[in-house]
Amino acid sequence: MVRYLSRPFVLVVLASVSASLMCTRTPSLGASNVNQGCLSQWLFNGVWRVEVTGFEPYMNGAQQTGWQVTEVWRNGTSQGLAPSESQLQDQQLELSNGTTVAARGSTSGTLSLGSVANNSFAPAGQYTYKQIFLVDNLDPSNKPKAADILFNGSLLSQMKDKPQFTSSKYDFRFKLDCTATGAAAQAQGGSTQIAAIAGCMNQWVSNGVWKMRVTAVNPNQPTGQFGWFVVQEWQNVSNRRLYPGGLPDMAHVGGPVYQSNVTDEYLVTQSGNNASSANSVGDLGALWNHVFDQGATWSFQQGFYWSPFDPSDKPVRFLATFDTKAQNALPNAPHYKRLPANFRIDLTCTK
């Protein structure tokens, strides 16, 4: 199966929530599965590497209605992955007086949590966002003390097809009243950049099955921009009729069409954030469902959308990934003989 079929973009319809959810105890405090750190300290559980860089008031106009915590996430695995696939749970914010606020206690908190939970990260991909916590009867002097990022490790352990935590301390607790320095401020473990065939804008790159190039990166619309269009040209250089995706072999007019396990595309911006094409609503089938005859070339534009969106954070890299293990195990489909088969395009240079 292709990635967008097995992990679709999750569109959550939210009911209005008028009040934040508060309790008097932080469930993760003192638990044996908690890895604790301070601000500016990376914590790693074998799958996700996370850093909290700060917090600030969350304002509704001139009135403070809560707090927002800035988090940086990195995929520490060798495959594309979304935090929801690691059974990410609700986040909690502990205040100085000992009460806690749940992110999902408000519509705003749920939306901000969903922006990271449903984001598909490239291997070594990064995403920075602000988690919102609304507080009833807020006292600005009652400042945040700690932020908890929680996972359902028991449920994840039953999902053998997903990357597993390598540490029993897979939940993260960030103390917000201290800042890491020295060795503690350095990243723990993590991933390296995925191997790929490199190219520049307008430069053809090939893995023996596909040849492609990126010809332009444009705003998705002239006004009110909320994403980017990456204009691409792909050519089938194999000796079979192909789907780019992982669809099963099927009989079509003109003969059978074979799968080729193109798994996903990612767009990386100047800040290091990455967005997945599998999370783009409305145009997932632009590439994956297109049938390429032998030697055929096709041009299309792939949308990349995410929230919050900053149009000044320009794209700098493009990545196309392939499941070579799955493809090369197929008896009749063309095999990737040039490894790595992935494509990485530097959008800051032109050939």
Buried (B, 14 or more C-beta within 10 A) or exposed (E): BBBBEEBEBEEEEEEEBEEBBBEEEBBBBEEEBBBBBBBBBBBBBBBBBBBBBEBEEBEEEEEBBBBBBBBBBBBBBEBBBBBBBBBBBBBBBBBBEEBBBBBBBBBBBBBBBBBBBBBBBBBBBBBBBBBBBBBBEBEEEBBBBBBBBBBBBEEBEEEEEBBBBEBEBBBBBBBBEBBBEEEBBEEBEBBEEBEBBBBBBBBEBBBBBBBBBBEEBEEBEEEEBBBBBBBBBBBBBBEBBBBBBBBEEEEEEEEEBBBBBBBBBBBBBEBBBBBBBBBBEEBBEBBBEBBBBEEBEBEBBBBBBBEEBEEEEEBBBBBBBBBBEBBBEBEEBBBBEEEBBBBBBBBEEEE
